[in-house]
Amino acid sequence: MTSFTAQFAAFLQPIGLTAILVYLYGYFSRSRTSITVTEFIMGVVFGTAAIAAMASPINVAPGVIIDLRNLFVGIAAAFFGWRGGSIALSITVLVRINIGGDGAMVGVAAAIISAAMGLLWNHHISPRLSNILISLPILASLISLNFLAAFLLPPPVTALIFRDVVPLAIAFNFAGTGIFALLIYREIELADEANRLRYEATTDPLTRVLNRRYAVEFYSDVIRRKSAKKGVAISCIDVDNFKKINDTYGHLAGDQVLVNSARRIASCLRQDDIFCRMSGDEFLIIMTNVNETEASLISERCRAIVSDAPIVFEGNEIPASISIGTVWARQAPVFDQFRNAADAALYRAKAMGRNCSSFTVHGKAAPEQHPQPNAVA
């Protein structure tokens, strides 16, 4: 009983360490950390756990020990892909080679098999099996194939390993896989829920573009990171005669005009541009890392695409257009100050007869304007 207790305690030490570190995955996945960075971090985490496992092996019999390093390598590859798996594998292999001994190359081979089996599960088994009661035992079985590396040892040693080590190690692999998977799946669910709530909090429910809250957060991030190398621009947009559209065709038609106009405008923007609905028929574009010419061309392209064709709703062709005011600055000003300048440019565009764009450089008095001869009255 004492021997079993000691073995179980040795099993829990690295499991407990990794169980704590798995919560780091939850932190990074719920933040705006990229998937690549998260996989890299988790690879380091599981590689560290593998080192801890080698530092606290389980004594099975006199002269026979076992550790859980390969379980950590396989789990890293299974849940964090080739990045996480390769990093955990590299850490494990380097430490095992540094330890040395006659079994070093066998240990390296076992770690490589575990990583390969984890990747096999990640790419070909997990996507096809949604039932974790089936997929997780398969993962544990695949990781346990690392014991095939024992055949690189002399036959008497191989026989000893399969008699005294493999049964207990397989049991630990199944238990460890279940513990890790439950923790990771829980963190994935929490991350998905956090992302869903953030999406709902920062997305306009009608047009499905971002909302005012996100615009302010994003712009604050631009100022903090100083990421607008060429400059930054803000465009304020109003749908022309929106009240008249609602009165003539009904509010459902007005909603369709907003949705369709937003879709057309979004198609003109670059991947890093931020497009938001501020309120009613007012929209906002934030362009980062953009020069004067690019900002002017993008805003004019947005104006043109909305008025290019009428919006069809319930058999009615609704003529639609927008007025747009754009301000460019070399250095990002305070958000409210910058938006007010773009709003003033928008009013100049409306004063020119609507379906117009007005462009100016922040701090300059004379704006560049693009009146349209076929403006929608």
C-alpha positions in Angstrom: 0.0 0.0 0.0 2.9 2.4 0.8 4.4 1.7 -2.6 1.1 2.4 -4.4 0.7 5.6 -2.4 4.2 6.8 -3.3 3.5 5.9 -7.0 0.2 7.8 -7.0 1.8 10.8 -5.3 4.6 10.9 -7.9 1.9 10.7 -10.6 0.0 13.6 -9.1 3.0 16.0 -8.9 3.5 16.6 -12.7 -0.3 16.2 -13.3 -1.0 18.9 -10.7 1.6 21.2 -12.1 0.2 20.9 -15.6 -3.4 21.2 -14.4 -2.5 24.6 -13.0 -0.6 25.6 -16.1 -3.5 24.6 -18.3 -5.3 27.6 -16.9 -2.8 29.7 -18.6 -4.3 28.4 -21.8 -7.6 29.7 -20.7 -6.1 33.1 -20.0 -4.4 33.4 -23.4 -7.3 32.0 -25.3 -9.8 34.4 -23.7 -7.5 37.3 -24.4 -6.7 38.7 -27.9 -3.5 36.7 -28.0 -3.0 35.1 -31.4 -3.4 31.3 -31.8 0.2 31.0 -32.9 1.5 32.7 -29.7 -0.9 30.6 -27.6 0.4 27.4 -29.1 4.0 28.5 -28.6 3.3 29.3 -24.9 1.5 26.0 -24.3 4.3 24.1 -26.0 6.7 25.7 -23.5 4.3 24.9 -20.6 4.0 21.2 -21.5 7.7 21.0 -22.2 8.3 22.3 -18.7 5.9 19.7 -17.3 7.9 17.0 -19.1 11.1 18.2 -17.4 9.2 18.1 -14.0 8.1 14.6 -14.8 11.7 13.5 -15.5 12.8 15.1 -12.2 10.2 13.0 -10.2 10.0 9.5 -11.8 7.9 6.8 -10.4 9.7 3.8 -8.9 8.0 0.7 -10.2 10.6 -1.9 -9.0 14.2 -1.9 -7.9 16.1 -0.3 -10.8 12.9 0.2 -12.8 11.4 3.7 -13.0 8.8 5.5 -15.1 7.9 9.1 -15.8 5.1 10.9 -17.7 7.2 13.0 -20.0 5.8 11.4 -23.2 2.3 11.9 -22.0 2.9 15.7 -21.9 4.6 15.7 -25.3 1.7 13.8 -26.8 -0.9 16.0 -25.2 0.9 19.1 -26.4 0.8 17.9 -30.0 -2.8 16.7 -29.8 -4.3 19.9 -28.4 -1.8 22.6 -29.6 -0.8 21.3 -33.0 2.6 21.1 -34.6 3.8 24.3 -32.9 3.0 23.2 -29.4 4.0 19.6 -30.0 7.3 20.5 -31.6 8.3 22.9 -28.9 7.4 20.5 -26.1 9.2 17.7 -28.0 12.3 19.8 -28.5 12.5 20.7 -24.8 12.0 17.1 -23.8 14.6 15.8 -26.2 17.2 18.4 -25.3 16.9 17.7 -21.6 16.9 13.9 -22.1 20.0 14.0 -24.2 21.7 16.2 -21.6 20.8 13.7 -18.9 22.6 11.0 -21.0 22.9 7.3 -20.2 22.4 4.2 -22.3 18.7 4.8 -22.7 19.0 8.4 -24.1 18.3 7.5 -27.7 15.4 5.2 -26.7 14.0 8.1 -24.7 14.3 10.4 -27.7 12.6 7.9 -30.0 9.7 7.4 -27.5 9.2 11.2 -27.3 9.1 11.5 -31.1 6.6 8.7 -31.3 4.4 10.4 -28.7 4.5 13.7 -30.6 3.7 12.0 -33.9 0.8 10.1 -32.4 -0.6 13.4 -30.9 -0.4 15.1 -34.3 -2.1 12.1 -35.9 -5.0 12.4 -33.4 -5.2 16.2 -33.9 -5.4 16.0 -37.7 -7.2 12.8 -38.5 -9.1 11.4 -35.5 -10.4 14.3 -33.4 -12.0 16.1 -36.3 -13.9 12.9 -37.2 -15.0 11.9 -33.7 -17.1 14.4 -31.8 -17.6 11.9 -28.9 -14.8 12.4 -26.4 -15.6 9.1 -24.7 -14.3 7.5 -27.9 -11.7 9.9 -29.1 -9.8 10.4 -25.7 -9.2 6.6 -25.2 -7.9 6.5 -28.7 -5.5 9.4 -27.9 -4.3 7.6 -24.8 -3.7 4.4 -26.7 -1.8 6.2 -29.5 0.5 8.0 -27.0 1.1 4.6 -25.3 2.7 3.4 -28.5 5.8 5.3 -27.5 6.8 2.0 -25.7 7.6 0.5 -29.1 10.9 2.4 -28.7 11.8 -0.2 -26.0 12.5 -2.7 -28.8 15.6 -0.7 -29.5 17.0 -2.0 -26.2 18.4 -5.5 -25.6 15.6 -8.2 -25.5 15.9 -8.9 -21.7 15.5 -5.2 -20.9 12.6 -4.9 -23.3 10.8 -7.9 -21.7 11.4 -6.3 -18.2 9.9 -3.0 -19.4 6.8 -4.6 -20.9 6.3 -6.7 -17.8 6.8 -4.1 -15.1 6.4 -0.7 -16.7 4.0 -0.8 -19.6 0.8 -1.8 -17.8 1.2 0.9 -15.2 2.3 3.5 -17.7 -0.7 2.8 -19.9 -3.0 3.3 -16.9 -1.3 6.6 -16.1 -1.6 7.6 -19.8 -5.4 7.0 -19.8 -5.9 8.8 -16.4 -3.6 11.7 -17.4 -5.3 12.1 -20.8 -8.7 12.2 -19.2 -7.6 14.9 -16.7 -5.9 17.1 -19.3 -8.7 16.8 -21.8 -11.4 17.7 -19.3 -9.4 20.7 -18.2 -8.6 21.9 -21.7 -12.1 21.3 -23.0 -13.4 23.3 -20.1 -11.1 26.2 -20.9 -12.1 26.0 -24.6 -15.8 26.3 -23.6 -15.0 29.2 -21.3 -13.0 30.9 -24.1 -15.8 30.3 -26.6 -18.3 31.8 -24.2 -16.1 34.8 -23.5 -15.6 35.4 -27.3 -19.3 35.1 -27.9 -20.1 37.7 -25.2 -17.4 40.0 -26.5 -18.8 39.6 -30.0 -22.3 40.5 -28.9 -21.0 43.4 -26.8 -19.0 44.9 -29.7 -21.2 44.1 -32.7 -24.2 46.0 -34.0 -27.1 43.5 -34.1 -28.6 44.8 -37.3 -25.8 45.3 -39.7 -23.3 42.9 -38.0 -20.5 45.5 -38.2 -18.7 46.7 -35.1 -20.3 49.2 -32.8 -19.2 52.4 -31.1 -17.8 50.6 -28.1 -15.3 48.7 -30.2 -14.4 51.8 -32.2 -13.3 53.6 -29.0 -11.4 50.6 -27.7 -9.6 50.0 -31.0 -8.6 53.6 -31.4 -7.2 53.7 -27.9 -5.2 50.7 -28.8 -3.9 52.5 -31.9 -2.7 55.4 -29.8 -1.1 53.1 -27.2 0.8 50.9 -29.7 1.6 53.8 -32.0 1.0 51.4 -34.9 -0.1 54.0 -37.5 3.3 54.4 -39.2 2.1 56.3 -42.3 -0.8 58.0 -40.5 -4.4 57.4 -39.4 -7.7 58.6 -40.8 -11.3 58.7 -39.6 -14.3 58.8 -41.8 -17.8 59.8 -40.6 -20.7 58.5 -42.8 -24.4 59.3 -43.0 -27.0 57.7 -45.2 -28.5 60.5 -47.2 -32.2 61.2 -46.7 -32.6 58.3 -44.4 -35.8 59.6 -42.7 -37.3 60.1 -46.1 -36.5 56.5 -47.0 -38.2 55.3 -43.8 -41.2 57.5 -44.4 -41.6 56.4 -48.1 -40.8 52.7 -48.0 -41.1 51.8 -44.3 -38.7 51.0 -41.5 -38.0 47.5 -42.7 -36.8 49.0 -46.0 -34.7 51.5 -44.0 -33.1 48.6 -42.2 -32.4 46.9 -45.5 -30.7 50.1 -46.8 -28.5 50.2 -43.7 -27.6 46.5 -44.0 -26.9 46.7 -47.7 -25.0 50.0 -47.5 -22.8 48.6 -44.7 -22.1 45.5 -46.8 -21.0 47.6 -49.8 -18.8 49.9 -47.7 -17.1 47.0 -46.0 -16.2 45.5 -49.3 -14.1 48.6 -50.1 -12.0 48.5 -47.0 -8.7 46.9 -46.2 -8.3 44.0 -43.9 -7.0 46.2 -41.0 -9.6 49.0 -41.4 -12.3 49.2 -38.7 -15.9 49.8 -39.7 -18.5 50.6 -37.1 -22.1 51.7 -36.8 -22.2 54.5 -34.3 -25.9 55.1 -34.1 -29.0 55.3 -36.4 -27.7 55.9 -39.9 -24.2 57.0 -38.8 -21.2 54.9 -39.5 -17.5 55.4 -38.8 -14.3 54.1 -40.5 -10.9 54.0 -38.8 -8.0 53.6 -41.2 -4.6 52.9 -39.7 -1.2 52.9 -41.4 -2.6 55.0 -44.3 -1.3 58.0 -46.1 -3.3 61.0 -47.4 -3.9 59.7 -50.9 -4.9 56.2 -49.7 -7.4 57.6 -47.2 -9.0 59.9 -49.8 -9.3 57.1 -52.3 -10.8 54.7 -49.9 -13.4 57.1 -48.7 -14.4 58.1 -52.2 -14.6 54.4 -53.2 -17.0 53.8 -50.3 -19.2 56.7 -51.4 -19.3 55.6 -55.0 -20.2 51.9 -54.4 -23.3 52.8 -52.4 -24.8 55.0 -55.1 -23.8 52.7 -58.0 -27.0 50.6 -57.9 -30.3 51.0 -56.1 -31.1 48.7 -53.1 -34.0 46.3 -53.9 -36.5 45.6 -51.1 -39.9 43.8 -51.7 -39.8 44.7 -55.4 -39.0 48.4 -54.8 -35.7 49.9 -56.1 -34.6 52.3 -53.4 -32.0 54.9 -54.5 -29.4 55.2 -51.8 -26.3 57.2 -51.3 -24.0 58.4 -48.5 -22.2 61.5 -47.5 -18.7 61.0 -46.1 -16.3 63.2 -44.3 -12.7 62.1 -43.8 -9.8 63.5 -41.8 -6.2 62.3 -42.0 -3.5 62.9 -39.4 0.2 62.0 -39.3 -0.1 61.3 -35.5 -3.3 60.0 -34.0 -5.2 62.8 -32.1 -7.6 62.2 -29.2 -10.5 60.2 -30.4 -13.3 62.8 -29.7 -11.3 65.6 -31.2 -10.5 63.5 -34.3 -14.1 62.3 -34.7 -15.4 65.9 -34.4 -13.1 67.0 -37.2 -14.5 64.2 -39.4 -18.0 65.1 -38.4 -17.4 68.7 -39.5 -16.1 67.3 -42.9 -19.3 65.2 -43.1 -21.4 68.4 -42.8 -19.4 70.0 -45.5 -20.2 67.0 -47.8 -23.9 67.3 -47.0 -23.7 71.1 -47.7 -22.4 70.3 -51.2 -25.7 68.4 -52.0 -25.1 65.0 -50.4 -23.7 61.9 -52.2 -20.4 63.7 -51.7 -17.1 63.1 -49.9 -15.1 65.8 -48.1 -11.4 65.2 -47.2 -9.1 67.2 -45.1 -5.8 66.9 -43.3 -6.1 67.4 -39.5 -5.1 70.9 -38.6 -5.5 72.4 -42.1 -8.3 74.8 -42.9 -8.9 74.0 -46.6 -10.5 70.6 -47.2 -10.4 68.6 -50.3 -14.0 68.0 -51.6 -15.6 65.7 -54.2 -19.0 67.0 -55.2 -21.1 64.7 -57.4 -23.2 66.1 -60.2 -25.7 63.3 -59.8 -26.2 63.8 -56.1 -29.4 62.2 -54.6 -31.5 65.0 -53.3 
